[in-house]
Amino acid sequence: MKIQLLVSRAGPAGAYSPGDVIEVSDVEAKRMFEADPPQAVPVRDGVSPEFAAFDRNGDGRPGGANRPNRKSGKKI
């Protein structure tokens, strides 16, 4: 499972900073989400963590889909 770290982490596999996106087992991810305070947040596939909260339709971009571009009139 992909997660975004909220805290720094270091070990034999390397050192990671807050904001880094890494792959961990589902069991380890669950433990990190439930820690107090949380150590990580889940990352949805194809969506950058910064925009996940604004992705209303699941296309990986903030906002809604199939809205025309004001300048060109093309769908974006």
OpenMM code with the backbone's topology and positions (N, CA, C; nanometers):
from openmm import Vec3, app, unit

residues = "MET LYS ILE GLN LEU LEU VAL SER ARG ALA GLY PRO ALA GLY ALA TYR SER PRO GLY ASP VAL ILE GLU VAL SER ASP VAL GLU ALA LYS ARG MET PHE GLU ALA ASP PRO PRO GLN ALA VAL PRO VAL ARG ASP GLY VAL SER PRO GLU PHE ALA ALA PHE ASP ARG ASN GLY ASP GLY ARG PRO GLY GLY ALA ASN ARG PRO ASN ARG LYS SER GLY LYS LYS ILE".split()
positions = [
    Vec3(0.0843, -0.1171, 0.0000),
    Vec3(0.0000, 0.0000, 0.0000),
    Vec3(0.0889, 0.1235, 0.0000),
    Vec3(0.0495, 0.2244, -0.0786),
    Vec3(0.1242, 0.3497, -0.0811),
    Vec3(0.0736, 0.4408, 0.0288),
    Vec3(0.1698, 0.5027, 0.0996),
    Vec3(0.1366, 0.5969, 0.2055),
    Vec3(0.2232, 0.7208, 0.1918),
    Vec3(0.1750, 0.8321, 0.2480),
    Vec3(0.2554, 0.9535, 0.2566),
    Vec3(0.2898, 0.9731, 0.4033),
    Vec3(0.4195, 0.9831, 0.4309),
    Vec3(0.4657, 0.9965, 0.5690),
    Vec3(0.4360, 1.1342, 0.6259),
    Vec3(0.3968, 1.1362, 0.7524),
    Vec3(0.3768, 1.2609, 0.8260),
    Vec3(0.4934, 1.2866, 0.9212),
    Vec3(0.5783, 1.1863, 0.9404),
    Vec3(0.6950, 1.1950, 1.0293),
    Vec3(0.8165, 1.1385, 0.9556),
    Vec3(0.9359, 1.1682, 1.0038),
    Vec3(1.0557, 1.1100, 0.9437),
    Vec3(1.0674, 0.9642, 0.9862),
    Vec3(1.1423, 0.8878, 0.9069),
    Vec3(1.1558, 0.7444, 0.9328),
    Vec3(1.2894, 0.6990, 0.8747),
    Vec3(1.3606, 0.6134, 0.9474),
    Vec3(1.4885, 0.5623, 0.8997),
    Vec3(1.5034, 0.4170, 0.9413),
    Vec3(1.5717, 0.3404, 0.8582),
    Vec3(1.5957, 0.1995, 0.8872),
    Vec3(1.6872, 0.1411, 0.7822),
    Vec3(1.7000, 0.0085, 0.7778),
    Vec3(1.7882, -0.0563, 0.6806),
    Vec3(1.7509, -0.0271, 0.5351),
    Vec3(1.6223, -0.0003, 0.5102),
    Vec3(1.5766, 0.0262, 0.3734),
    Vec3(1.6046, 0.1695, 0.3298),
    Vec3(1.6412, 0.2572, 0.4224),
    Vec3(1.6715, 0.3956, 0.3870),
    Vec3(1.6118, 0.4938, 0.4840),
    Vec3(1.6321, 0.6222, 0.4555),
    Vec3(1.5789, 0.7296, 0.5391),
    Vec3(1.4758, 0.8071, 0.4580),
    Vec3(1.3651, 0.8415, 0.5220),
    Vec3(1.2558, 0.9110, 0.4559),
    Vec3(1.2148, 1.0314, 0.5386),
    Vec3(1.1702, 1.1367, 0.4712),
    Vec3(1.1285, 1.2613, 0.5357),
    Vec3(0.9767, 1.2741, 0.5311),
    Vec3(0.9193, 1.3615, 0.6161),
    Vec3(0.7758, 1.3871, 0.6065),
    Vec3(0.7398, 1.4339, 0.4655),
    Vec3(0.6305, 1.3807, 0.4118),
    Vec3(0.5876, 1.4138, 0.2757),
    Vec3(0.6288, 1.3112, 0.1733),
    Vec3(0.7267, 1.2246, 0.2043),
    Vec3(0.7688, 1.1207, 0.1106),
    Vec3(0.6584, 1.0165, 0.0956),
    Vec3(0.6403, 0.9668, -0.0265),
    Vec3(0.5432, 0.8608, -0.0545),
    Vec3(0.6213, 0.7307, -0.0695),
    Vec3(0.5844, 0.6305, 0.0122),
    Vec3(0.6535, 0.5019, 0.0104),
    Vec3(0.5534, 0.3879, 0.0069),
    Vec3(0.6011, 0.2705, -0.0241),
    Vec3(0.5197, 0.1486, -0.0276),
    Vec3(0.5493, 0.0666, 0.0976),
    Vec3(0.4430, 0.0269, 0.1716),
    Vec3(0.4567, -0.0577, 0.2898),
    Vec3(0.3487, -0.1648, 0.2865),
    Vec3(0.3612, -0.2645, 0.3742),
    Vec3(0.2591, -0.3697, 0.3809),
    Vec3(0.1293, -0.3118, 0.4370),
    Vec3(0.0176, -0.3786, 0.4102),
    Vec3(-0.1115, -0.3323, 0.4612),
    Vec3(-0.1149, -0.3288, 0.6131),
    Vec3(-0.0514, -0.4280, 0.6766),
    Vec3(-0.0488, -0.4341, 0.8228),
    Vec3(0.0274, -0.3152, 0.8800),
    Vec3(0.1427, -0.2852, 0.8203),
    Vec3(0.2227, -0.1727, 0.8688),
    Vec3(0.1514, -0.0402, 0.8431),
    Vec3(0.0855, -0.0283, 0.7276),
    Vec3(0.0115, 0.0946, 0.6969),
    Vec3(-0.0992, 0.1170, 0.8001),
    Vec3(-0.1737, 0.0134, 0.8331),
    Vec3(-0.2820, 0.0250, 0.9314),
    Vec3(-0.2275, 0.0706, 1.0673),
    Vec3(-0.1137, 0.0137, 1.1076),
    Vec3(-0.0521, 0.0521, 1.2343),
    Vec3(-0.0133, 0.2000, 1.2328),
    Vec3(0.0396, 0.2469, 1.1210),
    Vec3(0.0829, 0.3862, 1.1110),
    Vec3(-0.0354, 0.4828, 1.1089),
    Vec3(-0.1480, 0.4421, 1.0470),
    Vec3(-0.2673, 0.5268, 1.0437),
    Vec3(-0.3289, 0.5392, 1.1825),
    Vec3(-0.3252, 0.4300, 1.2600),
    Vec3(-0.3908, 0.4260, 1.3904),
    Vec3(-0.3033, 0.4767, 1.5045),
    Vec3(-0.1762, 0.5072, 1.4773),
    Vec3(-0.0864, 0.5588, 1.5819),
    Vec3(-0.1388, 0.6940, 1.6320),
    Vec3(-0.0998, 0.7295, 1.7529),
    Vec3(-0.1437, 0.8568, 1.8085),
    Vec3(-0.0217, 0.9412, 1.8432),
    Vec3(0.0106, 1.0443, 1.7684),
    Vec3(-0.0554, 1.0953, 1.6491),
    Vec3(-0.0250, 1.0091, 1.5262),
    Vec3(-0.1086, 1.0177, 1.4215),
    Vec3(-0.0866, 0.9360, 1.3011),
    Vec3(0.0507, 0.9619, 1.2397),
    Vec3(0.1120, 0.8555, 1.1877),
    Vec3(0.2443, 0.8669, 1.1261),
    Vec3(0.2378, 0.8775, 0.9749),
    Vec3(0.1207, 0.8472, 0.9153),
    Vec3(0.1085, 0.8479, 0.7702),
    Vec3(-0.0378, 0.8622, 0.7300),
    Vec3(-0.0589, 0.8953, 0.6020),
    Vec3(-0.1928, 0.8998, 0.5434),
    Vec3(-0.1907, 0.8164, 0.4159),
    Vec3(-0.3044, 0.7555, 0.3771),
    Vec3(-0.3070, 0.6750, 0.2553),
    Vec3(-0.2957, 0.7624, 0.1312),
    Vec3(-0.2436, 0.7037, 0.0232),
    Vec3(-0.2327, 0.7714, -0.1055),
    Vec3(-0.3146, 0.6916, -0.2055),
    Vec3(-0.4083, 0.7589, -0.2711),
    Vec3(-0.4873, 0.6930, -0.3750),
    Vec3(-0.4045, 0.6856, -0.5022),
    Vec3(-0.4141, 0.5759, -0.5760),
    Vec3(-0.3384, 0.5589, -0.7009),
    Vec3(-0.3752, 0.6675, -0.8008),
    Vec3(-0.2722, 0.7269, -0.8596),
    Vec3(-0.2924, 0.8257, -0.9641),
    Vec3(-0.3273, 0.9650, -0.9149),
    Vec3(-0.3371, 0.9858, -0.7848),
    Vec3(-0.3730, 1.1163, -0.7316),
    Vec3(-0.2609, 1.1644, -0.6415),
    Vec3(-0.2076, 1.2821, -0.6707),
    Vec3(-0.1032, 1.3341, -0.5839),
    Vec3(-0.1644, 1.3646, -0.4479),
    Vec3(-0.0919, 1.3407, -0.3402),
    Vec3(-0.1473, 1.3609, -0.2065),
    Vec3(-0.1988, 1.5029, -0.1824),
    Vec3(-0.1379, 1.6026, -0.2459),
    Vec3(-0.1799, 1.7408, -0.2240),
    Vec3(-0.3208, 1.7657, -0.2753),
    Vec3(-0.3602, 1.6947, -0.3835),
    Vec3(-0.4892, 1.7206, -0.4458),
    Vec3(-0.5952, 1.6153, -0.4160),
    Vec3(-0.5621, 1.5133, -0.3394),
    Vec3(-0.6573, 1.4059, -0.3133),
    Vec3(-0.7864, 1.4590, -0.2517),
    Vec3(-0.7773, 1.5582, -0.1632),
    Vec3(-0.8971, 1.6124, -0.0983),
    Vec3(-0.9839, 1.6913, -0.1956),
    Vec3(-0.9267, 1.7415, -0.3061),
    Vec3(-1.0009, 1.8245, -0.4000),
    Vec3(-1.0451, 1.7478, -0.5239),
    Vec3(-1.0090, 1.6222, -0.5349),
    Vec3(-1.0430, 1.5400, -0.6513),
    Vec3(-1.1855, 1.4878, -0.6332),
    Vec3(-1.2822, 1.5591, -0.6875),
    Vec3(-1.4231, 1.5266, -0.6640),
    Vec3(-1.4738, 1.4084, -0.7449),
    Vec3(-1.4118, 1.3793, -0.8587),
    Vec3(-1.4656, 1.2734, -0.9436),
    Vec3(-1.3680, 1.1589, -0.9692),
    Vec3(-1.2542, 1.1569, -0.9046),
    Vec3(-1.1614, 1.0449, -0.9154),
    Vec3(-1.0761, 1.0411, -1.0401),
    Vec3(-1.0633, 1.1535, -1.1122),
    Vec3(-0.9816, 1.1533, -1.2334),
    Vec3(-0.8372, 1.1937, -1.2091),
    Vec3(-0.7999, 1.2189, -1.0826),
    Vec3(-0.6624, 1.2532, -1.0509),
    Vec3(-0.6313, 1.4007, -1.0578),
    Vec3(-0.7329, 1.4817, -1.0868),
    Vec3(-0.7141, 1.6268, -1.0922),
    Vec3(-0.8122, 1.6936, -0.9977),
    Vec3(-0.7777, 1.8118, -0.9461),
    Vec3(-0.8730, 1.8811, -0.8610),
    Vec3(-0.9930, 1.9284, -0.9426),
    Vec3(-1.1081, 1.9363, -0.8795),
    Vec3(-1.2281, 1.9863, -0.9470),
    Vec3(-1.3027, 1.8779, -1.0200),
    Vec3(-1.4016, 1.9178, -1.0979),
    Vec3(-1.4829, 1.8241, -1.1746),
    Vec3(-1.4244, 1.7993, -1.3121),
    Vec3(-1.4722, 1.6969, -1.3798),
    Vec3(-1.4223, 1.6624, -1.5134),
    Vec3(-1.5161, 1.7177, -1.6203),
    Vec3(-1.4648, 1.7196, -1.7414),
    Vec3(-1.5433, 1.7559, -1.8602),
    Vec3(-1.6032, 1.8956, -1.8525),
    Vec3(-1.5293, 1.9861, -1.7925),
    Vec3(-1.5738, 2.1247, -1.7954),
    Vec3(-1.4987, 2.1939, -1.9075),
    Vec3(-1.5639, 2.2781, -1.9852),
    Vec3(-1.4934, 2.3416, -2.0968),
    Vec3(-1.3920, 2.4446, -2.0489),
    Vec3(-1.2815, 2.4539, -2.1213),
    Vec3(-1.1806, 2.5547, -2.0955),
    Vec3(-1.2361, 2.6891, -2.1414),
    Vec3(-1.2262, 2.7915, -2.0588),
    Vec3(-1.2847, 2.9220, -2.0920),
    Vec3(-1.2268, 2.9814, -2.2199),
    Vec3(-1.0973, 2.9661, -2.2437),
    Vec3(-1.0338, 3.0291, -2.3584),
    Vec3(-1.0565, 2.9527, -2.4883),
    Vec3(-1.0360, 2.8200, -2.4849),
    Vec3(-1.0422, 2.7446, -2.6091),
    Vec3(-1.1763, 2.6770, -2.6325),
    Vec3(-1.2547, 2.6587, -2.5258),
    Vec3(-1.3821, 2.5885, -2.5401),
    Vec3(-1.3677, 2.4377, -2.5429),
    Vec3(-1.2408, 2.3881, -2.5421),
    Vec3(-1.2170, 2.2431, -2.5431),
    Vec3(-1.2385, 2.1857, -2.4046),
    Vec3(-1.2788, 2.0595, -2.4010),
    Vec3(-1.2946, 1.9898, -2.2740),
    Vec3(-1.1569, 1.9615, -2.2163),
    Vec3(-1.1437, 1.9798, -2.0853),
    Vec3(-1.0153, 1.9516, -2.0200),
    Vec3(-1.0295, 1.8381, -1.9225),
] * unit.nanometer
topology = app.Topology()
chain = topology.addChain("A")
for resn in residues:
    res = topology.addResidue(resn, chain)
    for name in ("N", "CA", "C"):
        topology.addAtom(name, app.Element.getBySymbol(name[0]), res)
